[in-house]
Amino acid sequence: MVSYMRVLRIALPAFLAAAQAHLEAQSAPARLEFEVTSIKPGSDMTAPGVTVGVRLDGAQIHITDLSLHDYISLAYRLKNYQVTGPDWIGTRFDIHAKLPDGATRQQVPEMMQALLADRFELKFHRETKEFPVYLLTTVPGIKLKESPPDPDDAASAPGGDVTDVAATGGRGGVNISFGKGSGFSFANNKVEATKLTMLQFADTLARYLDRPVVDRTELTGKYDFSLELTQDDYMAMLIRSALSAGVTLPQEALRLLEGASEDSLHSGLHRVGLKLDRGKAPLEVLVVDHMLKAPTAN
């Protein structure tokens, strides 16, 4: 019903949020550019097992099978639903680049902005829209299980470790690795989180629901938990994630949404100390006005 290639597309924004967290910038005083850049067409996502990823090791950055939509989200630190444009911005590219001397991983988004402007002639404007959202909050009296401290994290030199974030999709479901043992799994009627921040969890969970999820927990640690889902709720969440990723599904698949309650998701969240409340929130949106379908030559 929902192919594993399509399932993998669901994981991309969640894994992008992890990449953004690693590459979050403060500010840049001058326009920064990659020193050397190679842009090639990505895969057609039809292989039996596909992996997308962002790897930053020293001055080398390798990004595999992200769409133009994803690159814009990464460059401007936005969620997937905060970027709108023509359908073809879903076209995938591999980007391999070298950071200039003295540049840091925190400045990668600024360099990605320059690349999109120079090689794809990206032009856009911003709007603020009010979105129906889910507010992720905590349940009084129930304490979420925090991940045990990892001595390797404390020993890592700031900015000196390798960023390696990847999402893998196959017939068994979707697995996202955020690096250093942190990950998210959606498979076999279950959601499993390992060493996950609440922001990562909210961003990931939103892809399986009918609206964005805004983290209001005020929790700052990393957490381990597992949520058991009924088969109906699992399939409904999978279908919603496919729809949000732009996948066209047959009517028989859409009819499965009619009987879904998501009760097992809400009860599972409550057991671990979390809950979702419906609400509204103003969110910034980037609207693509002009962009080339293929990059200009170096």
N, C-alpha and C positions, 0 to 999 in steps of 0.2 A: 504493500500500500504506500508507505512512505519509504523510498529507497534510502540506502545508507549514504549515497552521495548527497541527497537532500538533507539527511539528518546532520551530516557534517557541516553544512552551511549554517545550521542552527547554532553550532558551537562557536562560530567565528567571532561574533561580537563579545561573547564572554571571554574568550581568550585574548581578544584585543584589549579588553579592560585591564587584564593582567599586564599586558605589554605596556599600556599607558602608565600603569602604576610604577613600573620599573623605569620608564623614561620621562616621568613627570618633570616638567621644567619650571623654574622660578621665573626668570626673565632673561632676555638676551639683549645686550646693549647695541649690537650691530647685526646686520643680516648675515646669517651663517649659511654656508652651502657645503654639500658633500664634495669631497675633493675629486673622487672618481666614482662614476655611477654607470651601472649596466641595468637596463630595463628590458626584460624579455617577456613574451606572452606566458601566462601561467597554464596549468593543465586544464583539461575539459571536465575534470571531476568525475570521470567515468570508470576509473580504475576500481578494482574490488576493495582496496583499502587506500585511503588518502590521508595525507598528513599536511597540515598547514603550520607555519611556524615563524617565529621571529628569534633570531640568534644574534647577539651582540657580544663579540669577543675581542677585547682590545679596541683597535681602531676599525675593525671590520664588522659590517652589519649585513646580514643575509635574511631577507624576508621572502617567504615562499607562498605563492598561491593566495595572496590577498587581492580583493577587488579594489577598484578605484574608490568605491564607497568606503571601504575599510581604511584605505590610506588617508582619506580626508578625515575620517573619525580620529585616526591616530594622530594626524598632524595638528588638529585643532582641539584635541582632548575632549571629544564629544562622544556620547553614546550613539549606537546605531540608529535609533529612532530620531535623533536630532539632526540627521543629515538627509536632505531630500533632493532629488534630481531625476533626470531621465533614467529609464530602465537600464540602459547600456552602461551606467556607472557600476554595474555588477560585473563588468569584464575584469578578468584576473590577470595579474602581472607578478613576475618575480623581480625583486630589486636587490641588487648587490652593490654596496657602496663602501667608500672609505671615508672615515671622519678626518677632517683636517687636524694638523698638529695643534695640541692644546685644547681641542674640543672634548666635551664630556657627553656621556649618555643622556644627561638631563637636557641637552641641547638638540637632541635628535628631532623632536617635533618641529622646531624652528627650521631645521635643515630640510625636513620633509615638506614644509610649507613652501620653501624656495623651489624645491624640485617640482612640485605640482604646478606652481606658477610658471616656471621656465619651460618645462618639458611637456606639460599638458595644457598650458594657458588657462588655468583655473581662474574663474571669476565668480563671485558669489555675493550675496547679501545676507544679513541676519534678521531674524524676526523673533518675537517672543510669543509663544502660544501656551494656552492653558490646556494641560493634558489630564484626562482621567488617569489616576495612578493607584497603585497599592502602596500603602505606607507600612514598611516593615518595622515592627516595634517588639519590645520584650514583654513577656508575661510576668507580672509581679509574683514573686515567691518561687519562681523556677529559674535556676541558674544554668545557663548554657555551659557545656563542657569545653573548657579551654584546652587547646593543644599543649602538650608538655613542651618546655623550652628546649630549643635545639642549640647545643653548644657551638655547632658549626656556624650558625647565624651570628652569634656574638663575636666569633673569631674573625669573621669576614671583614676585610678592610673596606670602608665606604667607597663605592664606585669602582672597586677593583675586581669584583666577581663577575662571572659570566651571566648574561641574561639569556635564557633559553626557554621560550614559551611555545608550546605546541598543542594542537588539537588533532585527535585521531578519530576517524569515524569508520565504522564497519558494520557488519550484520549484527554484531553483539551490542551496538549502542555507540554512545559518544563518550570519550574520555578526554579531559583537558588537563594538561600539566602546566602549572604556573611556575615550576622550578622549585628546588630545595624541598621536595616532598609535598608541596601544596598542590591540590588537585580537586577536580569535580568530575563525578561520573553520573551519567543518566542512562541506565540500562537495567533490563530484567525487573521492571516494575519497582525500581528503587532509585532514590537520589542519595548519593554518598559524598560528603564533603570532608576533606582532610586539610588541616592547617589553612583554613579559608578565612579571610576577613569578611566582615558583614557587607562591605561595599562590593567585594568580588561576588559574594553569594547573591546579593540583590540584583546586580547586573546580569548574572547568569540566569537566575530564576525568571527574570522578566521575559526571556526568550521563549518560555514555555507557558506563558499566561497571556491574557487578552489586553494587558496594559503594562506600562513601565512600573518598576518597583523602586521606590525611593527609600534609602536606608535612614531610618529615624531611631535606630537602636542606641546610639551613642556608645556602642561597644567598640573598643580599639584593638582587641587582641585577635588571635587566630584560633579557630575552633574546629572540632571534630564532631560530626553528627551524621546520622543516617535516617532517611525517611522512607517508610514502606508505603507503596501506592497500590490501589486496586488496579486491575487490568484496564478497566474503563477509564479511570482517571489518568493512568499512564498514557494510554492511546490518545486521549483528548489533549493532553499536554504536548505530545509529540506532533499532533495535527496542528495545534495552534502555533507551535514553533515553526513548522513548515510554512504556514500561511504568512507569518511575520517575516520569513526569509524570502517571500516572493514566489513560493512554489505553488503552481496550480494543481489542485487536487480534484479527483472525481467526486461527484455528488454523494456516492455511497460512503466516502470517507468523511465528508462534511456532516452527514447525518449522525455520525457517531458522537458529535459534540452535543446533540440534543439531550442525550441521557446522562451526560457527565455532570457530576456535582462538585468535584474536587474536594469532597469531604475528607478523603484520606490524606490529601496534602495538608489541609488546615489542621486536622487532628494530629498529624505527624509533627507539624511545626509547633503546635501547642505543647506536645510532650517534651520537646527539647527546649522550650522556653521562648518561642517566637510566635508571632501572629501577623496576619495581613489584614489591614483595614482599608476600605475603599475611601478615596479622597480625590482632591484635585491639586495640581501644582503648576505654576508657570515655569516653563522650560524654554531655553534658547534653542532656536533652530537655524541651521545653516542651509540656505537654499542655493543650489548650483545654478548660475545664470548662463555660464559658458564653460565648455571643457572639450578638449580634443579627445577623440575616441582612441587615438594611438599617440605615443610620445613622438616629439620631434627628435631629429638626430642629434647626437652629441655635438 
